[in-house]
Every structure is written in C-alpha cells, then in structure tokens.
Amino acid sequence: MAEVVTGFCMKCKQSRAIQNPARTTMSNGRIRVSGKCSSKDCTGSISKIVS
Ligand SMILES: [Zn+2]
C-alpha cells in the first residue's frame, strides 16, 4: 500500500512528499514519519508528526 505523506522541507521551503517514509513511535506515543525530500535536486530530510 503506497501511502503519500507530505511534510515541510526546510531546504525547499515548500511542502513535499516524503520519499520512503518511515514511521517511528515516539516515547510519548505520538507517531512521527520521517524520510527524504522527494524533490530530485534536494537532499533535505523531512520529519512530520502525524498523530
Ligand atoms: Zn526538499
């Protein structure tokens, strides 16, 4: 199941889709999705709290 998660890329200064999003449950029970910016020329990483 392909899920597209978008987040704000600090490098692009724009909202981008996260490439290879990985979910991490933090110690406080919230879920964070992190991965690389999907923009071709961008090496930024994106992290977003989803719940
Ligand atoms: Zn970017």
mmCIF file of the protein (N, C-alpha, C, O) and its ligand, coordinates in Angstrom:
data_MODEL
# 
_entry.id   MODEL 
# 
loop_
_entity.id 
_entity.type 
_entity.pdbx_number_of_molecules 
1 polymer     1 
2 non-polymer 1 
# 
_entity_poly.entity_id                      1 
_entity_poly.type                           'polypeptide(L)' 
_entity_poly.nstd_linkage                   no 
_entity_poly.nstd_monomer                   no 
_entity_poly.pdbx_seq_one_letter_code       MAEVVTGFCMKCKQSRAIQNPARTTMSNGRIRVSGKCSSKDCTGSISKIVS 
_entity_poly.pdbx_seq_one_letter_code_can   MAEVVTGFCMKCKQSRAIQNPARTTMSNGRIRVSGKCSSKDCTGSISKIVS 
_entity_poly.pdbx_strand_id                 A 
# 
loop_
_entity_poly_seq.entity_id 
_entity_poly_seq.num 
_entity_poly_seq.mon_id 
_entity_poly_seq.hetero 
1 1  MET n 
1 2  ALA n 
1 3  GLU n 
1 4  VAL n 
1 5  VAL n 
1 6  THR n 
1 7  GLY n 
1 8  PHE n 
1 9  CYS n 
1 10 MET n 
1 11 LYS n 
1 12 CYS n 
1 13 LYS n 
1 14 GLN n 
1 15 SER n 
1 16 ARG n 
1 17 ALA n 
1 18 ILE n 
1 19 GLN n 
1 20 ASN n 
1 21 PRO n 
1 22 ALA n 
1 23 ARG n 
1 24 THR n 
1 25 THR n 
1 26 MET n 
1 27 SER n 
1 28 ASN n 
1 29 GLY n 
1 30 ARG n 
1 31 ILE n 
1 32 ARG n 
1 33 VAL n 
1 34 SER n 
1 35 GLY n 
1 36 LYS n 
1 37 CYS n 
1 38 SER n 
1 39 SER n 
1 40 LYS n 
1 41 ASP n 
1 42 CYS n 
1 43 THR n 
1 44 GLY n 
1 45 SER n 
1 46 ILE n 
1 47 SER n 
1 48 LYS n 
1 49 ILE n 
1 50 VAL n 
1 51 SER n 
# 
loop_
_struct_asym.id 
_struct_asym.entity_id 
A 1 
B 2 
# 
loop_
_chem_comp.id 
_chem_comp.type 
_chem_comp.mon_nstd_flag 
ALA 'L-peptide linking' y 
ARG 'L-peptide linking' y 
ASN 'L-peptide linking' y 
ASP 'L-peptide linking' y 
CYS 'L-peptide linking' y 
GLN 'L-peptide linking' y 
GLU 'L-peptide linking' y 
GLY 'peptide linking'   y 
ILE 'L-peptide linking' y 
LYS 'L-peptide linking' y 
MET 'L-peptide linking' y 
PHE 'L-peptide linking' y 
PRO 'L-peptide linking' y 
SER 'L-peptide linking' y 
THR 'L-peptide linking' y 
VAL 'L-peptide linking' y 
ZN  non-polymer         . 
# 
_pdbx_entity_nonpoly.entity_id   2 
_pdbx_entity_nonpoly.name        ? 
_pdbx_entity_nonpoly.comp_id     ZN 
# 
_pdbx_nonpoly_scheme.asym_id         B 
_pdbx_nonpoly_scheme.entity_id       2 
_pdbx_nonpoly_scheme.mon_id          ZN 
_pdbx_nonpoly_scheme.ndb_seq_num     1 
_pdbx_nonpoly_scheme.pdb_seq_num     101 
_pdbx_nonpoly_scheme.auth_seq_num    101 
_pdbx_nonpoly_scheme.pdb_mon_id      ZN 
_pdbx_nonpoly_scheme.auth_mon_id     ZN 
_pdbx_nonpoly_scheme.pdb_strand_id   A 
_pdbx_nonpoly_scheme.pdb_ins_code    . 
# 
loop_
_atom_site.group_PDB 
_atom_site.id 
_atom_site.type_symbol 
_atom_site.label_atom_id 
_atom_site.label_alt_id 
_atom_site.label_comp_id 
_atom_site.label_asym_id 
_atom_site.label_entity_id 
_atom_site.label_seq_id 
_atom_site.pdbx_PDB_ins_code 
_atom_site.Cartn_x 
_atom_site.Cartn_y 
_atom_site.Cartn_z 
_atom_site.occupancy 
_atom_site.B_iso_or_equiv 
_atom_site.pdbx_formal_charge 
_atom_site.auth_seq_id 
_atom_site.auth_comp_id 
_atom_site.auth_asym_id 
_atom_site.auth_atom_id 
_atom_site.pdbx_PDB_model_num 
ATOM   1   N  N  . MET A 1 1  ? 0.846  -1.185 0.000  1.00 0.00 ? 1   MET A N  1 
ATOM   2   C  CA . MET A 1 1  ? 0.000  0.000  0.000  1.00 0.00 ? 1   MET A CA 1 
ATOM   3   C  C  . MET A 1 1  ? 0.886  1.240  0.000  1.00 0.00 ? 1   MET A C  1 
ATOM   4   O  O  . MET A 1 1  ? 1.621  1.496  0.954  1.00 0.00 ? 1   MET A O  1 
ATOM   5   N  N  . ALA A 1 2  ? 0.807  1.978  -1.046 1.00 0.00 ? 2   ALA A N  1 
ATOM   6   C  CA . ALA A 1 2  ? 1.617  3.188  -1.155 1.00 0.00 ? 2   ALA A CA 1 
ATOM   7   C  C  . ALA A 1 2  ? 0.901  4.349  -0.483 1.00 0.00 ? 2   ALA A C  1 
ATOM   8   O  O  . ALA A 1 2  ? -0.212 4.728  -0.846 1.00 0.00 ? 2   ALA A O  1 
ATOM   9   N  N  . GLU A 1 3  ? 1.568  4.877  0.480  1.00 0.00 ? 3   GLU A N  1 
ATOM   10  C  CA . GLU A 1 3  ? 0.986  5.991  1.207  1.00 0.00 ? 3   GLU A CA 1 
ATOM   11  C  C  . GLU A 1 3  ? 1.848  7.224  0.974  1.00 0.00 ? 3   GLU A C  1 
ATOM   12  O  O  . GLU A 1 3  ? 3.062  7.190  1.177  1.00 0.00 ? 3   GLU A O  1 
ATOM   13  N  N  . VAL A 1 4  ? 1.231  8.283  0.557  1.00 0.00 ? 4   VAL A N  1 
ATOM   14  C  CA . VAL A 1 4  ? 1.988  9.507  0.330  1.00 0.00 ? 4   VAL A CA 1 
ATOM   15  C  C  . VAL A 1 4  ? 1.812  10.418 1.536  1.00 0.00 ? 4   VAL A C  1 
ATOM   16  O  O  . VAL A 1 4  ? 0.706  10.835 1.881  1.00 0.00 ? 4   VAL A O  1 
ATOM   17  N  N  . VAL A 1 5  ? 2.930  10.703 2.150  1.00 0.00 ? 5   VAL A N  1 
ATOM   18  C  CA . VAL A 1 5  ? 2.924  11.623 3.281  1.00 0.00 ? 5   VAL A CA 1 
ATOM   19  C  C  . VAL A 1 5  ? 3.697  12.857 2.874  1.00 0.00 ? 5   VAL A C  1 
ATOM   20  O  O  . VAL A 1 5  ? 4.815  12.761 2.366  1.00 0.00 ? 5   VAL A O  1 
ATOM   21  N  N  . THR A 1 6  ? 3.120  13.984 3.090  1.00 0.00 ? 6   THR A N  1 
ATOM   22  C  CA . THR A 1 6  ? 3.822  15.211 2.759  1.00 0.00 ? 6   THR A CA 1 
ATOM   23  C  C  . THR A 1 6  ? 4.269  15.918 4.033  1.00 0.00 ? 6   THR A C  1 
ATOM   24  O  O  . THR A 1 6  ? 3.644  15.804 5.087  1.00 0.00 ? 6   THR A O  1 
ATOM   25  N  N  . GLY A 1 7  ? 5.336  16.627 3.903  1.00 0.00 ? 7   GLY A N  1 
ATOM   26  C  CA . GLY A 1 7  ? 5.839  17.394 5.031  1.00 0.00 ? 7   GLY A CA 1 
ATOM   27  C  C  . GLY A 1 7  ? 6.591  18.599 4.515  1.00 0.00 ? 7   GLY A C  1 
ATOM   28  O  O  . GLY A 1 7  ? 6.863  18.713 3.320  1.00 0.00 ? 7   GLY A O  1 
ATOM   29  N  N  . PHE A 1 8  ? 6.919  19.481 5.409  1.00 0.00 ? 8   PHE A N  1 
ATOM   30  C  CA . PHE A 1 8  ? 7.596  20.697 5.013  1.00 0.00 ? 8   PHE A CA 1 
ATOM   31  C  C  . PHE A 1 8  ? 9.100  20.470 4.961  1.00 0.00 ? 8   PHE A C  1 
ATOM   32  O  O  . PHE A 1 8  ? 9.724  20.119 5.962  1.00 0.00 ? 8   PHE A O  1 
ATOM   33  N  N  . CYS A 1 9  ? 9.672  20.677 3.776  1.00 0.00 ? 9   CYS A N  1 
ATOM   34  C  CA . CYS A 1 9  ? 11.116 20.536 3.606  1.00 0.00 ? 9   CYS A CA 1 
ATOM   35  C  C  . CYS A 1 9  ? 11.793 21.859 3.939  1.00 0.00 ? 9   CYS A C  1 
ATOM   36  O  O  . CYS A 1 9  ? 11.455 22.906 3.387  1.00 0.00 ? 9   CYS A O  1 
ATOM   37  N  N  . MET A 1 10 ? 12.760 21.788 4.860  1.00 0.00 ? 10  MET A N  1 
ATOM   38  C  CA . MET A 1 10 ? 13.451 23.009 5.264  1.00 0.00 ? 10  MET A CA 1 
ATOM   39  C  C  . MET A 1 10 ? 14.361 23.534 4.161  1.00 0.00 ? 10  MET A C  1 
ATOM   40  O  O  . MET A 1 10 ? 14.660 24.727 4.110  1.00 0.00 ? 10  MET A O  1 
ATOM   41  N  N  . LYS A 1 11 ? 14.795 22.650 3.290  1.00 0.00 ? 11  LYS A N  1 
ATOM   42  C  CA . LYS A 1 11 ? 15.673 23.079 2.199  1.00 0.00 ? 11  LYS A CA 1 
ATOM   43  C  C  . LYS A 1 11 ? 14.886 23.730 1.070  1.00 0.00 ? 11  LYS A C  1 
ATOM   44  O  O  . LYS A 1 11 ? 15.254 24.801 0.586  1.00 0.00 ? 11  LYS A O  1 
ATOM   45  N  N  . CYS A 1 12 ? 13.807 23.085 0.653  1.00 0.00 ? 12  CYS A N  1 
ATOM   46  C  CA . CYS A 1 12 ? 12.988 23.637 -0.432 1.00 0.00 ? 12  CYS A CA 1 
ATOM   47  C  C  . CYS A 1 12 ? 12.143 24.804 0.045  1.00 0.00 ? 12  CYS A C  1 
ATOM   48  O  O  . CYS A 1 12 ? 11.713 25.635 -0.755 1.00 0.00 ? 12  CYS A O  1 
ATOM   49  N  N  . LYS A 1 13 ? 11.907 24.867 1.327  1.00 0.00 ? 13  LYS A N  1 
ATOM   50  C  CA . LYS A 1 13 ? 10.961 25.829 1.902  1.00 0.00 ? 13  LYS A CA 1 
ATOM   51  C  C  . LYS A 1 13 ? 9.562  25.616 1.332  1.00 0.00 ? 13  LYS A C  1 
ATOM   52  O  O  . LYS A 1 13 ? 8.785  26.557 1.164  1.00 0.00 ? 13  LYS A O  1 
ATOM   53  N  N  . GLN A 1 14 ? 9.269  24.361 1.041  1.00 0.00 ? 14  GLN A N  1 
ATOM   54  C  CA . GLN A 1 14 ? 7.967  24.022 0.487  1.00 0.00 ? 14  GLN A CA 1 
ATOM   55  C  C  . GLN A 1 14 ? 7.507  22.690 1.050  1.00 0.00 ? 14  GLN A C  1 
ATOM   56  O  O  . GLN A 1 14 ? 8.300  21.914 1.582  1.00 0.00 ? 14  GLN A O  1 
ATOM   57  N  N  . SER A 1 15 ? 6.225  22.441 0.925  1.00 0.00 ? 15  SER A N  1 
ATOM   58  C  CA . SER A 1 15 ? 5.693  21.154 1.328  1.00 0.00 ? 15  SER A CA 1 
ATOM   59  C  C  . SER A 1 15 ? 5.952  20.141 0.220  1.00 0.00 ? 15  SER A C  1 
ATOM   60  O  O  . SER A 1 15 ? 5.599  20.366 -0.938 1.00 0.00 ? 15  SER A O  1 
ATOM   61  N  N  . ARG A 1 16 ? 6.573  19.020 0.588  1.00 0.00 ? 16  ARG A N  1 
ATOM   62  C  CA . ARG A 1 16 ? 6.942  18.000 -0.387 1.00 0.00 ? 16  ARG A CA 1 
ATOM   63  C  C  . ARG A 1 16 ? 6.503  16.629 0.102  1.00 0.00 ? 16  ARG A C  1 
ATOM   64  O  O  . ARG A 1 16 ? 6.287  16.406 1.293  1.00 0.00 ? 16  ARG A O  1 
ATOM   65  N  N  . ALA A 1 17 ? 6.376  15.716 -0.862 1.00 0.00 ? 17  ALA A N  1 
ATOM   66  C  CA . ALA A 1 17 ? 6.109  14.329 -0.486 1.00 0.00 ? 17  ALA A CA 1 
ATOM   67  C  C  . ALA A 1 17 ? 7.373  13.728 0.128  1.00 0.00 ? 17  ALA A C  1 
ATOM   68  O  O  . ALA A 1 17 ? 8.489  14.038 -0.290 1.00 0.00 ? 17  ALA A O  1 
ATOM   69  N  N  . ILE A 1 18 ? 7.184  12.881 1.107  1.00 0.00 ? 18  ILE A N  1 
ATOM   70  C  CA . ILE A 1 18 ? 8.319  12.224 1.751  1.00 0.00 ? 18  ILE A CA 1 
ATOM   71  C  C  . ILE A 1 18 ? 8.625  10.926 1.017  1.00 0.00 ? 18  ILE A C  1 
ATOM   72  O  O  . ILE A 1 18 ? 7.745  10.095 0.792  1.00 0.00 ? 18  ILE A O  1 
ATOM   73  N  N  . GLN A 1 19 ? 9.904  10.773 0.649  1.00 0.00 ? 19  GLN A N  1 
ATOM   74  C  CA . GLN A 1 19 ? 10.334 9.571  -0.047 1.00 0.00 ? 19  GLN A CA 1 
ATOM   75  C  C  . GLN A 1 19 ? 10.679 8.501  0.983  1.00 0.00 ? 19  GLN A C  1 
ATOM   76  O  O  . GLN A 1 19 ? 11.336 8.783  1.985  1.00 0.00 ? 19  GLN A O  1 
ATOM   77  N  N  . ASN A 1 20 ? 10.233 7.273  0.732  1.00 0.00 ? 20  ASN A N  1 
ATOM   78  C  CA . ASN A 1 20 ? 10.460 6.159  1.656  1.00 0.00 ? 20  ASN A CA 1 
ATOM   79  C  C  . ASN A 1 20 ? 10.119 6.525  3.101  1.00 0.00 ? 20  ASN A C  1 
ATOM   80  O  O  . ASN A 1 20 ? 10.974 6.438  3.983  1.00 0.00 ? 20  ASN A O  1 
ATOM   81  N  N  . PRO A 1 21 ? 8.889  6.930  3.340  1.00 0.00 ? 21  PRO A N  1 
ATOM   82  C  CA . PRO A 1 21 ? 8.539  7.350  4.692  1.00 0.00 ? 21  PRO A CA 1 
ATOM   83  C  C  . PRO A 1 21 ? 8.650  6.205  5.701  1.00 0.00 ? 21  PRO A C  1 
ATOM   84  O  O  . PRO A 1 21 ? 8.206  5.088  5.436  1.00 0.00 ? 21  PRO A O  1 
ATOM   85  N  N  . ALA A 1 22 ? 9.234  6.489  6.830  1.00 0.00 ? 22  ALA A N  1 
ATOM   86  C  CA . ALA A 1 22 ? 9.367  5.505  7.906  1.00 0.00 ? 22  ALA A CA 1 
ATOM   87  C  C  . ALA A 1 22 ? 8.641  6.033  9.138  1.00 0.00 ? 22  ALA A C  1 
ATOM   88  O  O  . ALA A 1 22 ? 8.839  7.174  9.556  1.00 0.00 ? 22  ALA A O  1 
ATOM   89  N  N  . ARG A 1 23 ? 7.800  5.183  9.706  1.00 0.00 ? 23  ARG A N  1 
ATOM   90  C  CA . ARG A 1 23 ? 7.060  5.598  10.893 1.00 0.00 ? 23  ARG A CA 1 
ATOM   91  C  C  . ARG A 1 23 ? 7.830  5.239  12.150 1.00 0.00 ? 23  ARG A C  1 
ATOM   92  O  O  . ARG A 1 23 ? 8.368  4.140  12.286 1.00 0.00 ? 23  ARG A O  1 
ATOM   93  N  N  . THR A 1 24 ? 7.867  6.177  13.043 1.00 0.00 ? 24  THR A N  1 
ATOM   94  C  CA . THR A 1 24 ? 8.515  5.939  14.329 1.00 0.00 ? 24  THR A CA 1 
ATOM   95  C  C  . THR A 1 24 ? 7.552  6.345  15.423 1.00 0.00 ? 24  THR A C  1 
ATOM   96  O  O  . THR A 1 24 ? 7.008  7.449  15.410 1.00 0.00 ? 24  THR A O  1 
ATOM   97  N  N  . THR A 1 25 ? 7.348  5.448  16.369 1.00 0.00 ? 25  THR A N  1 
ATOM   98  C  CA . THR A 1 25 ? 6.534  5.815  17.514 1.00 0.00 ? 25  THR A CA 1 
ATOM   99  C  C  . THR A 1 25 ? 7.449  6.376  18.595 1.00 0.00 ? 25  THR A C  1 
ATOM   100 O  O  . THR A 1 25 ? 8.393  5.725  19.043 1.00 0.00 ? 25  THR A O  1 
ATOM   101 N  N  . MET A 1 26 ? 7.147  7.577  18.990 1.00 0.00 ? 26  MET A N  1 
ATOM   102 C  CA . MET A 1 26 ? 7.992  8.226  19.990 1.00 0.00 ? 26  MET A CA 1 
ATOM   103 C  C  . MET A 1 26 ? 7.577  7.798  21.389 1.00 0.00 ? 26  MET A C  1 
ATOM   104 O  O  . MET A 1 26 ? 6.532  7.179  21.588 1.00 0.00 ? 26  MET A O  1 
ATOM   105 N  N  . SER A 1 27 ? 8.420  8.140  22.348 1.00 0.00 ? 27  SER A N  1 
ATOM   106 C  CA . SER A 1 27 ? 8.184  7.691  23.727 1.00 0.00 ? 27  SER A CA 1 
ATOM   107 C  C  . SER A 1 27 ? 6.878  8.223  24.305 1.00 0.00 ? 27  SER A C  1 
ATOM   108 O  O  . SER A 1 27 ? 6.316  7.628  25.225 1.00 0.00 ? 27  SER A O  1 
ATOM   109 N  N  . ASN A 1 28 ? 6.400  9.324  23.778 1.00 0.00 ? 28  ASN A N  1 
ATOM   110 C  CA . ASN A 1 28 ? 5.140  9.867  24.272 1.00 0.00 ? 28  ASN A CA 1 
ATOM   111 C  C  . ASN A 1 28 ? 3.934  9.305  23.525 1.00 0.00 ? 28  ASN A C  1 
ATOM   112 O  O  . ASN A 1 28 ? 2.808  9.760  23.729 1.00 0.00 ? 28  ASN A O  1 
ATOM   113 N  N  . GLY A 1 29 ? 4.166  8.314  22.659 1.00 0.00 ? 29  GLY A N  1 
ATOM   114 C  CA . GLY A 1 29 ? 3.070  7.647  21.974 1.00 0.00 ? 29  GLY A CA 1 
ATOM   115 C  C  . GLY A 1 29 ? 2.659  8.279  20.662 1.00 0.00 ? 29  GLY A C  1 
ATOM   116 O  O  . GLY A 1 29 ? 1.781  7.758  19.974 1.00 0.00 ? 29  GLY A O  1 
ATOM   117 N  N  . ARG A 1 30 ? 3.262  9.365  20.311 1.00 0.00 ? 30  ARG A N  1 
ATOM   118 C  CA . ARG A 1 30 ? 2.929  10.015 19.047 1.00 0.00 ? 30  ARG A CA 1 
ATOM   119 C  C  . ARG A 1 30 ? 3.738  9.370  17.922 1.00 0.00 ? 30  ARG A C  1 
ATOM   120 O  O  . ARG A 1 30 ? 4.808  8.802  18.140 1.00 0.00 ? 30  ARG A O  1 
ATOM   121 N  N  . ILE A 1 31 ? 3.191  9.478  16.722 1.00 0.00 ? 31  ILE A N  1 
ATOM   122 C  CA . ILE A 1 31 ? 3.845  8.839  15.581 1.00 0.00 ? 31  ILE A CA 1 
ATOM   123 C  C  . ILE A 1 31 ? 4.483  9.901  14.699 1.00 0.00 ? 31  ILE A C  1 
ATOM   124 O  O  . ILE A 1 31 ? 3.868  10.900 14.328 1.00 0.00 ? 31  ILE A O  1 
ATOM   125 N  N  . ARG A 1 32 ? 5.739  9.640  14.384 1.00 0.00 ? 32  ARG A N  1 
ATOM   126 C  CA . ARG A 1 32 ? 6.464  10.546 13.522 1.00 0.00 ? 32  ARG A CA 1 
ATOM   127 C  C  . ARG A 1 32 ? 6.789  9.822  12.216 1.00 0.00 ? 32  ARG A C  1 
ATOM   128 O  O  . ARG A 1 32 ? 7.163  8.650  12.224 1.00 0.00 ? 32  ARG A O  1 
ATOM   129 N  N  . VAL A 1 33 ? 6.645  10.524 11.110 1.00 0.00 ? 33  VAL A N  1 
ATOM   130 C  CA . VAL A 1 33 ? 7.032  9.980  9.820  1.00 0.00 ? 33  VAL A CA 1 
ATOM   131 C  C  . VAL A 1 33 ? 8.233  10.773 9.336  1.00 0.00 ? 33  VAL A C  1 
ATOM   132 O  O  . VAL A 1 33 ? 8.198  12.002 9.290  1.00 0.00 ? 33  VAL A O  1 
ATOM   133 N  N  . SER A 1 34 ? 9.285  10.070 8.980  1.00 0.00 ? 34  SER A N  1 
ATOM   134 C  CA . SER A 1 34 ? 10.472 10.768 8.503  1.00 0.00 ? 34  SER A CA 1 
ATOM   135 C  C  . SER A 1 34 ? 11.027 10.100 7.259  1.00 0.00 ? 34  SER A C  1 
ATOM   136 O  O  . SER A 1 34 ? 10.836 8.902  7.048  1.00 0.00 ? 34  SER A O  1 
ATOM   137 N  N  . GLY A 1 35 ? 11.704 10.868 6.451  1.00 0.00 ? 35  GLY A N  1 
ATOM   138 C  CA . GLY A 1 35 ? 12.292 10.354 5.226  1.00 0.00 ? 35  GLY A CA 1 
ATOM   139 C  C  . GLY A 1 35 ? 12.958 11.480 4.475  1.00 0.00 ? 35  GLY A C  1 
ATOM   140 O  O  . GLY A 1 35 ? 13.174 12.569 5.006  1.00 0.00 ? 35  GLY A O  1 
ATOM   141 N  N  . LYS A 1 36 ? 13.275 11.198 3.238  1.00 0.00 ? 36  LYS A N  1 
ATOM   142 C  CA . LYS A 1 36 ? 13.951 12.186 2.419  1.00 0.00 ? 36  LYS A CA 1 
ATOM   143 C  C  . LYS A 1 36 ? 12.944 12.984 1.603  1.00 0.00 ? 36  LYS A C  1 
ATOM   144 O  O  . LYS A 1 36 ? 11.851 12.513 1.286  1.00 0.00 ? 36  LYS A O  1 
ATOM   145 N  N  . CYS A 1 37 ? 13.340 14.182 1.281  1.00 0.00 ? 37  CYS A N  1 
ATOM   146 C  CA . CYS A 1 37 ? 12.556 15.015 0.378  1.00 0.00 ? 37  CYS A CA 1 
ATOM   147 C  C  . CYS A 1 37 ? 12.493 14.355 -0.992 1.00 0.00 ? 37  CYS A C  1 
ATOM   148 O  O  . CYS A 1 37 ? 13.500 13.833 -1.469 1.00 0.00 ? 37  CYS A O  1 
ATOM   149 N  N  . SER A 1 38 ? 11.345 14.370 -1.622 1.00 0.00 ? 38  SER A N  1 
ATOM   150 C  CA . SER A 1 38 ? 11.194 13.707 -2.917 1.00 0.00 ? 38  SER A CA 1 
ATOM   151 C  C  . SER A 1 38 ? 11.619 14.582 -4.084 1.00 0.00 ? 38  SER A C  1 
ATOM   152 O  O  . SER A 1 38 ? 11.649 14.122 -5.225 1.00 0.00 ? 38  SER A O  1 
ATOM   153 N  N  . SER A 1 39 ? 11.941 15.816 -3.814 1.00 0.00 ? 39  SER A N  1 
ATOM   154 C  CA . SER A 1 39 ? 12.400 16.679 -4.891 1.00 0.00 ? 39  SER A CA 1 
ATOM   155 C  C  . SER A 1 39 ? 13.749 16.190 -5.411 1.00 0.00 ? 39  SER A C  1 
ATOM   156 O  O  . SER A 1 39 ? 14.641 15.867 -4.627 1.00 0.00 ? 39  SER A O  1 
ATOM   157 N  N  . LYS A 1 40 ? 13.893 16.135 -6.715 1.00 0.00 ? 40  LYS A N  1 
ATOM   158 C  CA . LYS A 1 40 ? 15.036 15.486 -7.345 1.00 0.00 ? 40  LYS A CA 1 
ATOM   159 C  C  . LYS A 1 40 ? 16.375 16.096 -6.940 1.00 0.00 ? 40  LYS A C  1 
ATOM   160 O  O  . LYS A 1 40 ? 17.335 15.364 -6.701 1.00 0.00 ? 40  LYS A O  1 
ATOM   161 N  N  . ASP A 1 41 ? 16.453 17.388 -6.861 1.00 0.00 ? 41  ASP A N  1 
ATOM   162 C  CA . ASP A 1 41 ? 17.725 18.044 -6.590 1.00 0.00 ? 41  ASP A CA 1 
ATOM   163 C  C  . ASP A 1 41 ? 17.894 18.429 -5.123 1.00 0.00 ? 41  ASP A C  1 
ATOM   164 O  O  . ASP A 1 41 ? 18.780 19.211 -4.777 1.00 0.00 ? 41  ASP A O  1 
ATOM   165 N  N  . CYS A 1 42 ? 17.065 17.892 -4.291 1.00 0.00 ? 42  CYS A N  1 
ATOM   166 C  CA . CYS A 1 42 ? 17.113 18.263 -2.887 1.00 0.00 ? 42  CYS A CA 1 
ATOM   167 C  C  . CYS A 1 42 ? 17.587 17.089 -2.050 1.00 0.00 ? 42  CYS A C  1 
ATOM   168 O  O  . CYS A 1 42 ? 17.146 15.957 -2.252 1.00 0.00 ? 42  CYS A O  1 
ATOM   169 N  N  . THR A 1 43 ? 18.474 17.354 -1.121 1.00 0.00 ? 43  THR A N  1 
ATOM   170 C  CA . THR A 1 43 ? 18.976 16.296 -0.236 1.00 0.00 ? 43  THR A CA 1 
ATOM   171 C  C  . THR A 1 43 ? 18.431 16.453 1.177  1.00 0.00 ? 43  THR A C  1 
ATOM   172 O  O  . THR A 1 43 ? 18.908 15.816 2.115  1.00 0.00 ? 43  THR A O  1 
ATOM   173 N  N  . GLY A 1 44 ? 17.444 17.294 1.313  1.00 0.00 ? 44  GLY A N  1 
ATOM   174 C  CA . GLY A 1 44 ? 16.885 17.543 2.639  1.00 0.00 ? 44  GLY A CA 1 
ATOM   175 C  C  . GLY A 1 44 ? 16.099 16.362 3.157  1.00 0.00 ? 44  GLY A C  1 
ATOM   176 O  O  . GLY A 1 44 ? 15.644 15.513 2.390  1.00 0.00 ? 44  GLY A O  1 
ATOM   177 N  N  . SER A 1 45 ? 15.945 16.319 4.449  1.00 0.00 ? 45  SER A N  1 
ATOM   178 C  CA . SER A 1 45 ? 15.103 15.297 5.045  1.00 0.00 ? 45  SER A CA 1 
ATOM   179 C  C  . SER A 1 45 ? 13.892 15.967 5.673  1.00 0.00 ? 45  SER A C  1 
ATOM   180 O  O  . SER A 1 45 ? 13.936 17.123 6.093  1.00 0.00 ? 45  SER A O  1 
ATOM   181 N  N  . ILE A 1 46 ? 12.812 15.201 5.723  1.00 0.00 ? 46  ILE A N  1 
ATOM   182 C  CA . ILE A 1 46 ? 11.561 15.726 6.233  1.00 0.00 ? 46  ILE A CA 1 
ATOM   183 C  C  . ILE A 1 46 ? 11.094 14.859 7.382  1.00 0.00 ? 46  ILE A C  1 
ATOM   184 O  O  . ILE A 1 46 ? 11.164 13.632 7.312  1.00 0.00 ? 46  ILE A O  1 
ATOM   185 N  N  . SER A 1 47 ? 10.629 15.478 8.413  1.00 0.00 ? 47  SER A N  1 
ATOM   186 C  CA . SER A 1 47 ? 10.086 14.754 9.545  1.00 0.00 ? 47  SER A CA 1 
ATOM   187 C  C  . SER A 1 47 ? 8.791  15.434 9.949  1.00 0.00 ? 47  SER A C  1 
ATOM   188 O  O  . SER A 1 47 ? 8.707  16.659 10.038 1.00 0.00 ? 47  SER A O  1 
ATOM   189 N  N  . LYS A 1 48 ? 7.793  14.614 10.190 1.00 0.00 ? 48  LYS A N  1 
ATOM   190 C  CA . LYS A 1 48 ? 6.487  15.175 10.479 1.00 0.00 ? 48  LYS A CA 1 
ATOM   191 C  C  . LYS A 1 48 ? 5.764  14.334 11.501 1.00 0.00 ? 48  LYS A C  1 
ATOM   192 O  O  . LYS A 1 48 ? 5.798  13.106 11.424 1.00 0.00 ? 48  LYS A O  1 
ATOM   193 N  N  . ILE A 1 49 ? 5.123  14.951 12.440 1.00 0.00 ? 49  ILE A N  1 
ATOM   194 C  CA . ILE A 1 49 ? 4.333  14.235 13.428 1.00 0.00 ? 49  ILE A CA 1 
ATOM   195 C  C  . ILE A 1 49 ? 2.918  14.081 12.888 1.00 0.00 ? 49  ILE A C  1 
ATOM   196 O  O  . ILE A 1 49 ? 2.248  15.069 12.587 1.00 0.00 ? 49  ILE A O  1 
ATOM   197 N  N  . VAL A 1 50 ? 2.473  12.842 12.768 1.00 0.00 ? 50  VAL A N  1 
ATOM   198 C  CA . VAL A 1 50 ? 1.195  12.591 12.110 1.00 0.00 ? 50  VAL A CA 1 
ATOM   199 C  C  . VAL A 1 50 ? 0.046  12.335 13.072 1.00 0.00 ? 50  VAL A C  1 
ATOM   200 O  O  . VAL A 1 50 ? -1.114 12.476 12.685 1.00 0.00 ? 50  VAL A O  1 
ATOM   201 N  N  . SER A 1 51 ? 0.330  11.968 14.298 1.00 0.00 ? 51  SER A N  1 
ATOM   202 C  CA . SER A 1 51 ? -0.777 11.767 15.242 1.00 0.00 ? 51  SER A CA 1 
ATOM   203 C  C  . SER A 1 51 ? -0.284 11.905 16.668 1.00 0.00 ? 51  SER A C  1 
ATOM   204 O  O  . SER A 1 51 ? -1.067 11.769 17.608 1.00 0.00 ? 51  SER A O  1 
HETATM 205 ZN ZN . ZN  B 2 .  ? 13.470 19.489 -0.322 1.00 0.00 2 101 ZN  A ZN 1 
# 
